[in-house]
Amino acid sequence: MDVKDPQVKGGVLIVHQIHEGKHQYEVENVMKYKKGSGEKAFVRRGDKLMQVNGMDLQDFTPEELAQTLAKDTPMLTVHKAGRKKEQTDMSLPSEDTLYPVSKESTIFKEDVCGAENQEYGEGEDLLIISMKKTSISVVRGRGCDSGSPCQGCHGTGCTFNDVVMVSESSKVVLVSRGGGTFRQLKSLKTAIEHVPSHRYLKRLCSQRLFASPNPEEMTIYLYKSTSLLDRGMPVVLNFSKSNCFLRCCKEGEHVFLQVEMCEKKKLKKISMNDETTLSFLFYMRADHTRQRRFESALHGGWFIQINTTNSVEMATMDGGMEEEQFLFVIQTSQK
């Protein structure tokens, strides 16, 4: 039987272990949200991931699994063990155990990393597969019973479900032990131009920004990252010959851009665990016309934008609406 979910938003925490040289993946926590939600999640705590696209996961490293999940339309085979009858009267946690995921933790690695390190220790890496506009289809399968048990359920009965995920786009982020760092490599001096309006980024007083027809020289500091990121070149934006930098901030649900003074030596090395310095970091991308786009490293999905009134602000690509995200978080074993 096929079960289809509309676009989902939430996350699944997968714990990776190595047993007798084989990789094992088990669902540790689930948080699922969808409009009109009322159905159970497609996985629950204790489920085991057995295959991806028909290939056994015992031969897949966490990195290989993450890259496979981020490509095309992955299909996971999930082993769902039956519940023991004698346990039904006990007070059991909900199948859909809540795992806190907000905008910050969905795209904002500091929150995800911090929460996991507190609970599971600082010895593990986190592989985060972020899926945009994701829908899920589940093909209910048949499993074993007490007469012919498999190694996964040991006679309690089980089912094997095929879970197909379709997303508009996916990306993989590795948050390494200690959270990952960015080290300053070099710099380049240029004016930042809004090509359609031929206006340039310019500061007014200490904290205000506006778009001007007169260019102001800026220094773009380029960084090297210890994390596997596919969001562009990490950069810090400085108004040349000053200690004034662009910083992406958030108050409540309001994300905004401001100019702030900071000692340059404090930004030589930026840690993902340091929310303050991370707010100065942006990911720079250029298209085929060499137009640059700057995305906040702290508040993913928010970009520097010049609006029709020539003010400079942070905005999402669709004009302010958050994209629905679904996360697979793989906590890797170092043993």
Phi and psi in degrees as GROMACS dihedral restraints (atoms count N, CA, C in turn):
[ dihedral_restraints ]
;  ai    aj    ak    al  type     phi  dphi    fc
    3     4     5     6     1   -94.1    20    10
    4     5     6     7     1   136.0    20    10
    6     7     8     9     1  -124.6    20    10
    7     8     9    10     1   124.4    20    10
    9    10    11    12     1  -111.2    20    10
   10    11    12    13     1   135.5    20    10
   12    13    14    15     1  -103.6    20    10
   13    14    15    16     1   142.3    20    10
   15    16    17    18     1   -68.5    20    10
   16    17    18    19     1  -172.7    20    10
   18    19    20    21     1   -55.8    20    10
   19    20    21    22     1   129.1    20    10
   21    22    23    24     1  -108.5    20    10
   22    23    24    25     1   157.4    20    10
   24    25    26    27     1  -140.7    20    10
   25    26    27    28     1   126.5    20    10
   27    28    29    30     1   158.4    20    10
   28    29    30    31     1  -145.6    20    10
   30    31    32    33     1  -166.8    20    10
   31    32    33    34     1   159.1    20    10
   33    34    35    36     1  -131.0    20    10
   34    35    36    37     1   127.5    20    10
   36    37    38    39     1   -99.2    20    10
   37    38    39    40     1   120.2    20    10
   39    40    41    42     1  -110.5    20    10
   40    41    42    43     1   130.5    20    10
   42    43    44    45     1  -101.0    20    10
   43    44    45    46     1   128.2    20    10
   45    46    47    48     1  -102.0    20    10
   46    47    48    49     1   135.4    20    10
   48    49    50    51     1  -138.0    20    10
   49    50    51    52     1   160.1    20    10
   51    52    53    54     1  -115.9    20    10
   52    53    54    55     1   123.0    20    10
   54    55    56    57     1  -126.7    20    10
   55    56    57    58     1   118.4    20    10
   57    58    59    60     1    52.5    20    10
   58    59    60    61     1    41.1    20    10
   60    61    62    63     1    80.4    20    10
   61    62    63    64     1     2.0    20    10
   63    64    65    66     1  -110.9    20    10
   64    65    66    67     1   143.7    20    10
   66    67    68    69     1   -81.4    20    10
   67    68    69    70     1   138.2    20    10
   69    70    71    72     1  -128.9    20    10
   70    71    72    73     1   141.2    20    10
   72    73    74    75     1  -131.2    20    10
   73    74    75    76     1   123.8    20    10
   75    76    77    78     1  -130.4    20    10
   76    77    78    79     1   141.8    20    10
   78    79    80    81     1   -73.5    20    10
   79    80    81    82     1   122.5    20    10
   81    82    83    84     1   -98.2    20    10
   82    83    84    85     1   -40.6    20    10
   84    85    86    87     1  -149.8    20    10
   85    86    87    88     1   153.9    20    10
   87    88    89    90     1  -138.1    20    10
   88    89    90    91     1   135.3    20    10
   90    91    92    93     1  -136.0    20    10
   91    92    93    94     1   122.5    20    10
   93    94    95    96     1  -130.5    20    10
   94    95    96    97     1   136.9    20    10
   96    97    98    99     1  -136.1    20    10
   97    98    99   100     1   138.5    20    10
   99   100   101   102     1  -154.1    20    10
  100   101   102   103     1   155.8    20    10
  102   103   104   105     1   -63.9    20    10
  103   104   105   106     1   133.9    20    10
  105   106   107   108     1    71.1    20    10
  106   107   108   109     1    26.5    20    10
  108   109   110   111     1   -61.5    20    10
  109   110   111   112     1   144.5    20    10
  111   112   113   114     1  -174.4    20    10
  112   113   114   115     1   -14.8    20    10
  114   115   116   117     1   -89.2    20    10
  115   116   117   118     1   161.2    20    10
  117   118   119   120     1   -75.0    20    10
  118   119   120   121     1   157.5    20    10
  120   121   122   123     1   -68.8    20    10
  121   122   123   124     1   161.4    20    10
  123   124   125   126     1   -75.3    20    10
  124   125   126   127     1   -15.2    20    10
  126   127   128   129     1  -134.6    20    10
  127   128   129   130     1   163.2    20    10
  129   130   131   132     1  -138.4    20    10
  130   131   132   133     1   167.0    20    10
  132   133   134   135     1   -59.3    20    10
  133   134   135   136     1   133.8    20    10
  135   136   137   138     1    98.0    20    10
  136   137   138   139     1   -16.1    20    10
  138   139   140   141     1   -64.5    20    10
  139   140   141   142     1   149.5    20    10
  141   142   143   144     1  -115.4    20    10
  142   143   144   145     1   138.2    20    10
  144   145   146   147     1   -88.2    20    10
  145   146   147   148     1   122.1    20    10
  147   148   149   150     1  -104.8    20    10
  148   149   150   151     1   -39.8    20    10
  150   151   152   153     1  -141.9    20    10
  151   152   153   154     1   156.6    20    10
  153   154   155   156     1  -131.7    20    10
  154   155   156   157     1   124.7    20    10
  156   157   158   159     1    52.7    20    10
  157   158   159   160     1    37.5    20    10
  159   160   161   162     1    81.6    20    10
  160   161   162   163     1     2.3    20    10
  162   163   164   165     1  -107.4    20    10
  163   164   165   166     1   138.6    20    10
  165   166   167   168     1   -64.8    20    10
  166   167   168   169     1   130.9    20    10
  168   169   170   171     1   -77.0    20    10
  169   170   171   172     1   -12.9    20    10
  171   172   173   174     1   -64.3    20    10
  172   173   174   175     1   -16.6    20    10
  174   175   176   177     1  -103.2    20    10
  175   176   177   178     1     5.4    20    10
  177   178   179   180     1  -103.8    20    10
  178   179   180   181     1   127.7    20    10
  180   181   182   183     1   -73.2    20    10
  181   182   183   184     1   161.2    20    10
  183   184   185   186     1   -56.3    20    10
  184   185   186   187     1   -38.4    20    10
  186   187   188   189     1   -65.0    20    10
  187   188   189   190     1   -41.2    20    10
  189   190   191   192     1   -66.4    20    10
  190   191   192   193     1   -39.8    20    10
  192   193   194   195     1   -63.4    20    10
  193   194   195   196     1   -44.1    20    10
  195   196   197   198     1   -61.4    20    10
  196   197   198   199     1   -45.0    20    10
  198   199   200   201     1   -65.8    20    10
  199   200   201   202     1   -35.3    20    10
  201   202   203   204     1   -68.5    20    10
  202   203   204   205     1   -40.4    20    10
  204   205   206   207     1   -65.0    20    10
  205   206   207   208     1   -27.5    20    10
  207   208   209   210     1   -85.9    20    10
  208   209   210   211     1    -2.1    20    10
  210   211   212   213     1  -107.9    20    10
  211   212   213   214     1   141.0    20    10
  213   214   215   216     1    47.9    20    10
  214   215   216   217     1  -126.9    20    10
  216   217   218   219     1  -123.8    20    10
  217   218   219   220     1    87.8    20    10
  219   220   221   222     1   -71.0    20    10
  220   221   222   223     1   149.6    20    10
  222   223   224   225     1  -124.0    20    10
  223   224   225   226     1   121.1    20    10
  225   226   227   228     1  -101.5    20    10
  226   227   228   229     1   136.1    20    10
  228   229   230   231     1   -98.4    20    10
  229   230   231   232     1   120.1    20    10
  231   232   233   234     1  -112.5    20    10
  232   233   234   235     1   127.9    20    10
  234   235   236   237     1   -91.1    20    10
  235   236   237   238     1   118.5    20    10
  237   238   239   240     1  -112.9    20    10
  238   239   240   241     1   107.5    20    10
  240   241   242   243     1   -73.3    20    10
  241   242   243   244     1   145.7    20    10
  243   244   245   246     1   -72.4    20    10
  244   245   246   247     1   157.8    20    10
  246   247   248   249     1   -85.2    20    10
  247   248   249   250     1   135.8    20    10
  249   250   251   252     1   -68.6    20    10
  250   251   252   253     1   135.5    20    10
  252   253   254   255     1   -61.1    20    10
  253   254   255   256     1   -39.3    20    10
  255   256   257   258     1   -68.1    20    10
  256   257   258   259     1   -11.4    20    10
  258   259   260   261     1   -89.6    20    10
  259   260   261   262     1    -6.4    20    10
  261   262   263   264     1   -67.1    20    10
  262   263   264   265     1   -25.2    20    10
  264   265   266   267     1   -88.2    20    10
  265   266   267   268     1    -7.6    20    10
  267   268   269   270     1   -81.5    20    10
  268   269   270   271     1   158.3    20    10
  270   271   272   273     1   -81.2    20    10
  271   272   273   274     1   102.8    20    10
  273   274   275   276     1  -105.7    20    10
  274   275   276   277     1   149.3    20    10
  276   277   278   279     1   -65.7    20    10
  277   278   279   280     1   155.2    20    10
  279   280   281   282     1   -59.7    20    10
  280   281   282   283     1   146.5    20    10
  282   283   284   285     1   -61.5    20    10
  283   284   285   286     1   -33.8    20    10
  285   286   287   288     1   -97.9    20    10
  286   287   288   289     1    65.2    20    10
  288   289   290   291     1   -58.0    20    10
  289   290   291   292     1   131.3    20    10
  291   292   293   294     1   -74.6    20    10
  292   293   294   295     1   130.5    20    10
  294   295   296   297     1  -120.4    20    10
  295   296   297   298     1   113.1    20    10
  297   298   299   300     1   -59.4    20    10
  298   299   300   301     1   121.6    20    10
  300   301   302   303     1  -137.6    20    10
  301   302   303   304     1   116.3    20    10
  303   304   305   306     1  -116.9    20    10
  304   305   306   307     1  -174.0    20    10
  306   307   308   309     1   -58.6    20    10
  307   308   309   310     1   -41.5    20    10
  309   310   311   312     1   -64.5    20    10
  310   311   312   313     1   -43.6    20    10
  312   313   314   315     1   -80.1    20    10
  313   314   315   316     1   -20.4    20    10
  315   316   317   318     1   -71.1    20    10
  316   317   318   319     1   -43.1    20    10
  318   319   320   321     1  -119.2    20    10
  319   320   321   322     1   -12.2    20    10
  321   322   323   324     1  -105.3    20    10
  322   323   324   325     1    97.5    20    10
  324   325   326   327     1   -61.8    20    10
  325   326   327   328     1   -27.0    20    10
  327   328   329   330     1   -56.8    20    10
  328   329   330   331     1   -46.3    20    10
  330   331   332   333     1   -66.3    20    10
  331   332   333   334     1   -43.6    20    10
  333   334   335   336     1   -62.7    20    10
  334   335   336   337     1   -48.2    20    10
  336   337   338   339     1   -63.2    20    10
  337   338   339   340     1   -44.2    20    10
  339   340   341   342     1   -61.9    20    10
  340   341   342   343     1   -44.6    20    10
  342   343   344   345     1   -64.8    20    10
  343   344   345   346     1   -42.4    20    10
  345   346   347   348     1   -70.7    20    10
  346   347   348   349     1   -38.4    20    10
  348   349   350   351     1   -63.7    20    10
  349   350   351   352     1   -34.9    20    10
  351   352   353   354     1   -66.9    20    10
  352   353   354   355     1   -37.8    20    10
  354   355   356   357     1   -87.9    20    10
  355   356   357   358     1   -37.8    20    10
  357   358   359   360     1  -112.2    20    10
  358   359   360   361     1     1.7    20    10
  360   361   362   363     1    92.0    20    10
  361   362   363   364     1   169.8    20    10
  363   364   365   366     1   -98.6    20    10
  364   365   366   367     1    12.1    20    10
  366   367   368   369     1   -88.8    20    10
  367   368   369   370     1    -4.8    20    10
  369   370   371   372     1  -109.8    20    10
  370   371   372   373     1   149.8    20    10
  372   373   374   375     1   -89.7    20    10
  373   374   375   376     1   159.3    20    10
  375   376   377   378     1  -120.3    20    10
  376   377   378   379     1   125.7    20    10
  378   379   380   381     1  -102.6    20    10
  379   380   381   382     1   120.5    20    10
  381   382   383   384     1  -113.1    20    10
  382   383   384   385     1   118.1    20    10
  384   385   386   387     1  -103.4    20    10
  385   386   387   388     1   110.7    20    10
  387   388   389   390     1   -99.7    20    10
  388   389   390   391     1   119.4    20    10
  390   391   392   393     1  -111.0    20    10
  391   392   393   394     1   131.0    20    10
  393   394   395   396     1  -100.8    20    10
  394   395   396   397     1   130.0    20    10
  396   397   398   399     1    51.1    20    10
  397   398   399   400     1    70.6    20    10
  399   400   401   402     1  -103.7    20    10
  400   401   402   403     1   133.7    20    10
  402   403   404   405     1  -118.4    20    10
  403   404   405   406     1   151.2    20    10
  405   406   407   408     1  -129.0    20    10
  406   407   408   409     1   133.8    20    10
  408   409   410   411     1  -118.6    20    10
  409   410   411   412     1   136.3    20    10
  411   412   413   414     1  -119.3    20    10
  412   413   414   415     1   125.0    20    10
  414   415   416   417     1  -101.0    20    10
  415   416   417   418     1   109.2    20    10
  417   418   419   420     1   -68.4    20    10
  418   419   420   421     1   127.6    20    10
  420   421   422   423     1  -109.1    20    10
  421   422   423   424     1  -177.6    20    10
  423   424   425   426     1  -111.3    20    10
  424   425   426   427     1   145.7    20    10
  426   427   428   429     1  -124.9    20    10
  427   428   429   430     1  -145.4    20    10
  429   430   431   432     1  -104.5    20    10
  430   431   432   433     1   177.2    20    10
  432   433   434   435     1  -136.4    20    10
  433   434   435   436     1  -175.0    20    10
  435   436   437   438     1   -64.6    20    10
  436   437   438   439     1   -23.1    20    10
  438   439   440   441     1   -76.5    20    10
  439   440   441   442     1   -27.9    20    10
  441   442   443   444     1  -139.3    20    10
  442   443   444   445     1    72.4    20    10
  444   445   446   447     1   -72.4    20    10
  445   446   447   448     1   153.6    20    10
  447   448   449   450     1   -99.0    20    10
  448   449   450   451     1   171.9    20    10
  450   451   452   453     1   -69.1    20    10
  451   452   453   454     1   -20.8    20    10
  453   454   455   456     1   -76.8    20    10
  454   455   456   457     1   -36.5    20    10
  456   457   458   459     1  -109.1    20    10
  457   458   459   460     1   -17.2    20    10
  459   460   461   462     1    56.8    20    10
  460   461   462   463     1    42.8    20    10
  462   463   464   465     1    93.4    20    10
  463   464   465   466     1    -3.3    20    10
  465   466   467   468     1   -82.0    20    10
  466   467   468   469     1    -8.1    20    10
  468   469   470   471     1    88.6    20    10
  469   470   471   472     1   147.0    20    10
  471   472   473   474     1  -159.2    20    10
  472   473   474   475     1   171.9    20    10
  474   475   476   477     1  -135.7    20    10
  475   476   477   478     1   154.6    20    10
  477   478   479   480     1  -114.5    20    10
  478   479   480   481     1   118.0    20    10
  480   481   482   483     1  -107.8    20    10
  481   482   483   484     1   141.1    20    10
  483   484   485   486     1   -97.6    20    10
  484   485   486   487     1   123.5    20    10
  486   487   488   489     1  -112.5    20    10
  487   488   489   490     1   116.9    20    10
  489   490   491   492     1  -106.0    20    10
  490   491   492   493     1   128.2    20    10
  492   493   494   495     1  -115.4    20    10
  493   494   495   496     1   128.8    20    10
  495   496   497   498     1  -120.7    20    10
  496   497   498   499     1   122.9    20    10
  498   499   500   501     1  -133.4    20    10
  499   500   501   502     1   155.3    20    10
  501   502   503   504     1   -67.4    20    10
  502   503   504   505     1   -39.0    20    10
  504   505   506   507     1  -160.8    20    10
  505   506   507   508     1   157.4    20    10
  507   508   509   510     1  -140.7    20    10
  508   509   510   511     1   154.2    20    10
  510   511   512   513     1  -148.7    20    10
  511   512   513   514     1   154.8    20    10
  513   514   515   516     1  -115.9    20    10
  514   515   516   517     1   133.7    20    10
  516   517   518   519     1  -126.6    20    10
  517   518   519   520     1   131.7    20    10
  519   520   521   522     1  -102.2    20    10
  520   521   522   523     1   120.6    20    10
  522   523   524   525     1  -103.6    20    10
  523   524   525   526     1   105.0    20    10
  525   526   527   528     1   -81.9    20    10
  526   527   528   529     1   170.0    20    10
  528   529   530   531     1   -54.9    20    10
  529   530   531   532     1   129.6    20    10
  531   532   533   534     1    89.5    20    10
  532   533   534   535     1    -3.3    20    10
  534   535   536   537     1    94.3    20    10
  535   536   537   538     1   -13.9    20    10
  537   538   539   540     1    88.3    20    10
  538   539   540   541     1   149.8    20    10
  540   541   542   543     1  -136.8    20    10
  541   542   543   544     1   160.2    20    10
  543   544   545   546     1  -121.4    20    10
  544   545   546   547     1   125.8    20    10
  546   547   548   549     1  -112.7    20    10
  547   548   549   550     1   136.0    20    10
  549   550   551   552     1   -69.6    20    10
  550   551   552   553     1   131.2    20    10
  552   553   554   555     1  -103.8    20    10
  553   554   555   556     1   -59.1    20    10
  555   556   557   558     1  -157.0    20    10
  556   557   558   559     1  -178.0    20    10
  558   559   560   561     1  -141.5    20    10
  559   560   561   562     1   159.4    20    10
  561   562   563   564     1  -139.1    20    10
  562   563   564   565     1   148.7    20    10
  564   565   566   567     1  -108.2    20    10
  565   566   567   568     1   129.7    20    10
  567   568   569   570     1  -164.0    20    10
  568   569   570   571     1   163.0    20    10
  570   571   572   573     1   -92.3    20    10
  571   572   573   574     1   144.8    20    10
  573   574   575   576     1   -98.1    20    10
  574   575   576   577     1   112.8    20    10
  576   577   578   579     1  -105.9    20    10
  577   578   579   580     1   138.5    20    10
  579   580   581   582     1   -88.2    20    10
  580   581   582   583     1   102.6    20    10
  582   583   584   585     1   -59.5    20    10
  583   584   585   586     1   -46.3    20    10
  585   586   587   588     1   -58.5    20    10
  586   587   588   589     1   -36.4    20    10
  588   589   590   591     1  -100.1    20    10
  589   590   591   592     1    -7.9    20    10
  591   592   593   594     1    56.4    20    10
  592   593   594   595     1    37.8    20    10
  594   595   596   597     1  -115.1    20    10
  595   596   597   598     1   159.1    20    10
  597   598   599   600     1  -120.5    20    10
  598   599   600   601     1   153.2    20    10
  600   601   602   603     1   -70.0    20    10
  601   602   603   604     1   130.0    20    10
  603   604   605   606     1  -145.2    20    10
  604   605   606   607     1   147.9    20    10
  606   607   608   609     1  -102.0    20    10
  607   608   609   610     1   153.6    20    10
  609   610   611   612     1  -131.4    20    10
  610   611   612   613     1   123.0    20    10
  612   613   614   615     1    58.9    20    10
  613   614   615   616     1  -141.4    20    10
  615   616   617   618     1   -96.1    20    10
  616   617   618   619     1   -34.0    20    10
  618   619   620   621     1  -121.8    20    10
  619   620   621   622     1    -9.1    20    10
  621   622   623   624     1   -95.1    20    10
  622   623   624   625     1   149.6    20    10
  624   625   626   627     1  -126.1    20    10
  625   626   627   628     1   151.4    20    10
  627   628   629   630     1  -155.0    20    10
  628   629   630   631     1   169.5    20    10
  630   631   632   633     1  -100.4    20    10
  631   632   633   634     1   129.8    20    10
  633   634   635   636     1  -128.5    20    10
  634   635   636   637     1   149.5    20    10
  636   637   638   639     1   -71.5    20    10
  637   638   639   640     1   -13.1    20    10
  639   640   641   642     1  -100.2    20    10
  640   641   642   643     1   121.0    20    10
  642   643   644   645     1   -69.0    20    10
  643   644   645   646     1   150.1    20    10
  645   646   647   648     1  -125.0    20    10
  646   647   648   649     1   130.1    20    10
  648   649   650   651     1   -68.1    20    10
  649   650   651   652     1   135.0    20    10
  651   652   653   654     1  -125.4    20    10
  652   653   654   655     1   154.0    20    10
  654   655   656   657     1  -108.7    20    10
  655   656   657   658     1   123.6    20    10
  657   658   659   660     1  -101.6    20    10
  658   659   660   661     1   113.0    20    10
  660   661   662   663     1   -89.2    20    10
  661   662   663   664     1   125.2    20    10
  663   664   665   666     1   -96.4    20    10
  664   665   666   667     1   142.2    20    10
  666   667   668   669     1  -124.9    20    10
  667   668   669   670     1   153.7    20    10
  669   670   671   672     1  -107.0    20    10
  670   671   672   673     1   135.4    20    10
  672   673   674   675     1  -109.0    20    10
  673   674   675   676     1   148.5    20    10
  675   676   677   678     1   -89.0    20    10
  676   677   678   679     1    -3.9    20    10
  678   679   680   681     1   -99.2    20    10
  679   680   681   682     1   154.4    20    10
  681   682   683   684     1   -86.9    20    10
  682   683   684   685     1    93.3    20    10
  684   685   686   687     1  -114.7    20    10
  685   686   687   688     1   142.7    20    10
  687   688   689   690     1  -125.0    20    10
  688   689   690   691     1    49.6    20    10
  690   691   692   693     1  -117.3    20    10
  691   692   693   694     1     1.1    20    10
  693   694   695   696     1   120.1    20    10
  694   695   696   697     1  -175.6    20    10
  696   697   698   699     1   -79.2    20    10
  697   698   699   700     1   124.4    20    10
  699   700   701   702     1   -68.6    20    10
  700   701   702   703     1   129.1    20    10
  702   703   704   705     1  -140.5    20    10
  703   704   705   706     1   158.2    20    10
  705   706   707   708     1  -121.5    20    10
  706   707   708   709     1   136.4    20    10
  708   709   710   711     1  -107.1    20    10
  709   710   711   712     1   118.4    20    10
  711   712   713   714     1  -121.9    20    10
  712   713   714   715     1   138.9    20    10
  714   715   716   717     1   -77.9    20    10
  715   716   717   718     1   117.5    20    10
  717   718   719   720     1   -52.8    20    10
  718   719   720   721     1   146.1    20    10
  720   721   722   723     1    61.1    20    10
  721   722   723   724     1    33.9    20    10
  723   724   725   726     1  -153.8    20    10
  724   725   726   727     1   171.1    20    10
  726   727   728   729     1  -101.2    20    10
  727   728   729   730     1    26.1    20    10
  729   730   731   732     1   -97.2    20    10
  730   731   732   733     1   126.4    20    10
  732   733   734   735     1  -126.2    20    10
  733   734   735   736     1   156.6    20    10
  735   736   737   738     1   -82.6    20    10
  736   737   738   739     1   138.2    20    10
  738   739   740   741     1  -138.3    20    10
  739   740   741   742     1   134.3    20    10
  741   742   743   744     1   -95.7    20    10
  742   743   744   745     1   122.0    20    10
  744   745   746   747     1  -121.4    20    10
  745   746   747   748     1   165.4    20    10
  747   748   749   750     1  -143.5    20    10
  748   749   750   751     1   130.7    20    10
  750   751   752   753     1  -127.0    20    10
  751   752   753   754     1   113.8    20    10
  753   754   755   756     1    64.4    20    10
  754   755   756   757     1  -122.3    20    10
  756   757   758   759     1  -100.2    20    10
  757   758   759   760     1     2.8    20    10
  759   760   761   762     1   -92.6    20    10
  760   761   762   763     1   118.4    20    10
  762   763   764   765     1  -104.0    20    10
  763   764   765   766     1   129.6    20    10
  765   766   767   768     1  -145.5    20    10
  766   767   768   769     1   166.1    20    10
  768   769   770   771     1  -112.0    20    10
  769   770   771   772     1   138.2    20    10
  771   772   773   774     1  -145.5    20    10
  772   773   774   775     1   164.4    20    10
  774   775   776   777     1   -97.1    20    10
  775   776   777   778     1   131.7    20    10
  777   778   779   780     1  -140.3    20    10
  778   779   780   781     1   143.3    20    10
  780   781   782   783     1   -81.7    20    10
  781   782   783   784     1   139.9    20    10
  783   784   785   786     1  -154.5    20    10
  784   785   786   787     1   143.3    20    10
  786   787   788   789     1   -67.9    20    10
  787   788   789   790     1   131.7    20    10
  789   790   791   792     1   -61.6    20    10
  790   791   792   793     1   -32.0    20    10
  792   793   794   795     1   -66.2    20    10
  793   794   795   796     1   -25.5    20    10
  795   796   797   798     1   -71.6    20    10
  796   797   798   799     1   -17.7    20    10
  798   799   800   801     1  -105.8    20    10
  799   800   801   802     1     9.9    20    10
  801   802   803   804     1   -63.8    20    10
  802   803   804   805     1   -35.2    20    10
  804   805   806   807     1  -136.1    20    10
  805   806   807   808     1   125.5    20    10
  807   808   809   810     1  -119.1    20    10
  808   809   810   811     1   129.2    20    10
  810   811   812   813     1  -102.1    20    10
  811   812   813   814     1   143.5    20    10
  813   814   815   816     1   -65.1    20    10
  814   815   816   817     1   -19.3    20    10
  816   817   818   819     1   -83.9    20    10
  817   818   819   820     1    -7.2    20    10
  819   820   821   822     1  -106.3    20    10
  820   821   822   823     1    97.7    20    10
  822   823   824   825     1   -61.7    20    10
  823   824   825   826     1   -34.0    20    10
  825   826   827   828     1   -64.8    20    10
  826   827   828   829     1   -53.3    20    10
  828   829   830   831     1   -72.3    20    10
  829   830   831   832     1   -30.3    20    10
  831   832   833   834     1   -63.6    20    10
  832   833   834   835     1   -25.7    20    10
  834   835   836   837     1   -69.5    20    10
  835   836   837   838     1   -15.0    20    10
  837   838   839   840     1   -86.2    20    10
  838   839   840   841     1    -8.6    20    10
  840   841   842   843     1   -94.8    20    10
  841   842   843   844     1   140.0    20    10
  843   844   845   846     1  -131.6    20    10
  844   845   846   847     1   156.7    20    10
  846   847   848   849     1  -102.4    20    10
  847   848   849   850     1   123.8    20    10
  849   850   851   852     1  -102.0    20    10
  850   851   852   853     1   128.9    20    10
  852   853   854   855     1  -127.9    20    10
  853   854   855   856     1   150.4    20    10
  855   856   857   858     1  -127.0    20    10
  856   857   858   859     1   139.5    20    10
  858   859   860   861     1   -91.6    20    10
  859   860   861   862     1  -169.8    20    10
  861   862   863   864     1   -66.7    20    10
  862   863   864   865     1   -18.5    20    10
  864   865   866   867     1   -93.0    20    10
  865   866   867   868     1     4.3    20    10
  867   868   869   870     1    69.6    20    10
  868   869   870   871     1    18.5    20    10
  870   871   872   873     1   -75.3    20    10
  871   872   873   874     1   132.8    20    10
  873   874   875   876     1   -93.9    20    10
  874   875   876   877     1   147.9    20    10
  876   877   878   879     1  -130.6    20    10
  877   878   879   880     1   137.4    20    10
  879   880   881   882     1  -120.0    20    10
  880   881   882   883     1   118.4    20    10
  882   883   884   885     1  -108.3    20    10
  883   884   885   886     1   137.1    20    10
  885   886   887   888     1   -64.4    20    10
  886   887   888   889     1   132.1    20    10
  888   889   890   891     1   -73.5    20    10
  889   890   891   892     1   -31.0    20    10
  891   892   893   894     1   -79.6    20    10
  892   893   894   895     1   -43.5    20    10
  894   895   896   897     1  -116.4    20    10
  895   896   897   898     1    82.8    20    10
  897   898   899   900     1   -58.2    20    10
  898   899   900   901     1   144.5    20    10
  900   901   902   903     1    90.0    20    10
  901   902   903   904     1    -4.6    20    10
  903   904   905   906     1  -107.7    20    10
  904   905   906   907     1   130.0    20    10
  906   907   908   909     1  -122.9    20    10
  907   908   909   910     1   152.7    20    10
  909   910   911   912     1   -69.5    20    10
  910   911   912   913     1   130.9    20    10
  912   913   914   915     1  -142.7    20    10
  913   914   915   916     1   141.6    20    10
  915   916   917   918     1  -104.2    20    10
  916   917   918   919     1   122.7    20    10
  918   919   920   921     1   -93.9    20    10
  919   920   921   922     1  -174.2    20    10
  921   922   923   924     1   -68.5    20    10
  922   923   924   925     1   -18.1    20    10
  924   925   926   927     1   -94.1    20    10
  925   926   927   928     1     9.7    20    10
  927   928   929   930     1    69.2    20    10
  928   929   930   931     1    14.9    20    10
  930   931   932   933     1   -87.2    20    10
  931   932   933   934     1   155.6    20    10
  933   934   935   936     1  -110.0    20    10
  934   935   936   937     1   129.7    20    10
  936   937   938   939     1  -149.1    20    10
  937   938   939   940     1   175.9    20    10
  939   940   941   942     1   -99.0    20    10
  940   941   942   943     1   137.6    20    10
  942   943   944   945     1  -150.5    20    10
  943   944   945   946     1   154.4    20    10
  945   946   947   948     1   -82.8    20    10
  946   947   948   949     1   166.5    20    10
  948   949   950   951     1   -66.0    20    10
  949   950   951   952     1   -26.3    20    10
  951   952   953   954     1   -97.5    20    10
  952   953   954   955     1    17.0    20    10
  954   955   956   957     1    91.4    20    10
  955   956   957   958     1    13.8    20    10
  957   958   959   960     1   126.9    20    10
  958   959   960   961     1   -10.6    20    10
  960   961   962   963     1   -88.1    20    10
  961   962   963   964     1   134.4    20    10
  963   964   965   966     1   -72.0    20    10
  964   965   966   967     1   140.3    20    10
  966   967   968   969     1   -79.6    20    10
  967   968   969   970     1   142.0    20    10
  969   970   971   972     1   -72.9    20    10
  970   971   972   973     1   129.9    20    10
  972   973   974   975     1  -121.0    20    10
  973   974   975   976     1   144.8    20    10
  975   976   977   978     1  -125.5    20    10
  976   977   978   979     1   133.8    20    10
  978   979   980   981     1  -113.2    20    10
  979   980   981   982     1   136.3    20    10
  981   982   983   984     1  -108.0    20    10
  982   983   984   985     1   120.6    20    10
  984   985   986   987     1  -112.6    20    10
  985   986   987   988     1   117.0    20    10
  987   988   989   990     1  -105.0    20    10
  988   989   990   991     1   116.7    20    10
  990   991   992   993     1   -90.9    20    10
  991   992   993   994     1   112.8    20    10
  993   994   995   996     1   -89.0    20    10
  994   995   996   997     1   147.5    20    10
  996   997   998   999     1   -90.9    20    10
  997   998   999  1000     1   142.4    20    10
  999  1000  1001  1002     1  -100.5    20    10
 1000  1001  1002  1003     1     4.7    20    10
